[in-house]
Amino acid sequence: MEELEGSELGTKEYWDTSYKNELKNYKSHGDVGEIWFDEDSQLRILNWILKQNINTNSKIIDVGCGNAMFMIELAREGYKCLTGIDYSYNAIKLGTSIAKDQNIDIDFHLIDMLNTDDVNKLGKFDIVHDKGTYDAISLHPDNPKVKREKYIENISAITNRSGFFIITSCNWTETELINTFQSHFAKFCAIPTPSFKFGGKVGNVVSSIVFSPKVL
Ligand SMILES: C[S@@+](CC[C@H](N)C(=O)[O-])C[C@H]1O[C@@H](n2cnc3c(N)ncnc32)[C@H](O)[C@@H]1O
């Protein structure tokens, strides 16, 4: 499989600057900032979780949580054991500020998902969620393959055996995600996303896949 062309979106500097600006906007006029792949994709994942009747005491983590809006929506639905991690201090600051202003309790940690020692301290979760984080890691200009593989290993380490890993990507197709994650996960289902037709071929702008861990 070919690697993606490296981009600034793969660097920590990019996210630090981006969330610094979002934090400033939030403080000055209450704008929570960008919800990646739009609110509809967030809603589709939320609806899938609600349809499964997943217990509100389940442990849920958002990996690369950004402004934490996905966790905030889950909290509004009654989910109580919520963790948000990001490697950008400004993202954690933004998420913490928004959650505090809405009286929502989220356990935030400043963690690089590629740092295995730190990741292992997190424990295990029933739902591990990623929207756009694996994409960002895949765009790193240096050694993206090694980083992607480390990421998959670390995601596997924090997913409960009976849990789910839910990923939304705009850079990889459903088939590519299944092939890449098959070392540790099997496809449980795909959450339908809007499709487009081009030259007689049907494609999707984003893919949302639910994986179950493999017993290794
Ligand atoms: C495309 S944004 C998505 C943010 C959020 N999940 C959303 O859907 O709005 C990617 C996020 O991943 C975070 N990120 C990228 N690499 C990371 C890493 N190695 N460890 C932790 N977070 C990372 C970035 O700081 C950023 O918040």
The ligand as an ORCA input file, in Angstrom:
! r2SCAN-3c Opt
* xyz 0 1
  C      -8.235     16.008     12.150
  S      -8.044     16.441     13.856
  C      -9.502     15.661     14.532
  C      -9.950     16.240     15.848
  C     -11.244     15.618     16.404
  N     -11.102     14.177     16.543
  C     -12.433     15.913     15.514
  O     -12.977     15.002     14.914
  O     -12.822     17.097     15.428
  C      -6.739     15.329     14.376
  C      -6.452     15.379     15.862
  O      -5.501     14.376     16.187
  C      -4.557     14.904     17.099
  N      -3.338     14.067     16.971
  C      -2.579     13.867     15.857
  N      -1.567     13.022     16.110
  C      -1.703     12.640     17.399
  C      -0.958     11.777     18.251
  N       0.138     11.150     17.816
  N      -1.373     11.613     19.528
  C      -2.469     12.266     19.983
  N      -3.215     13.107     19.232
  C      -2.822     13.302     17.960
  C      -4.410     16.364     16.672
  O      -3.843     17.189     17.677
  C      -5.872     16.704     16.350
  O      -6.574     17.109     17.497
*
